Amino acid sequence: MSKRQPDQAGSEPDQIRGPEERRIHGGMPDKPDDEALAKRTEQERVDAGVDDYDPEDVPPATES
């Protein structure tokens, strides 16, 4: 068995995670934001040149 390493403070070893912490999945958020995902996907497609730009994202022209 390997030795436990001290924590950042250097005083006590890190606590070992108990079995109750392994029962809960910590990856995905409860409710993904579909609108934000769609917007990011659209922007990535425009950046890659797959889709044309969205005219609504372009600011109006100004006269100088």
Secondary structure, 3 states (H helix, E strand, C coil): CCCCCECCCCCCECCCCCHHHHCCCCCCCCCCCHHHHHHHHHHHHHHHCCCCCCHHHCCCCCCC
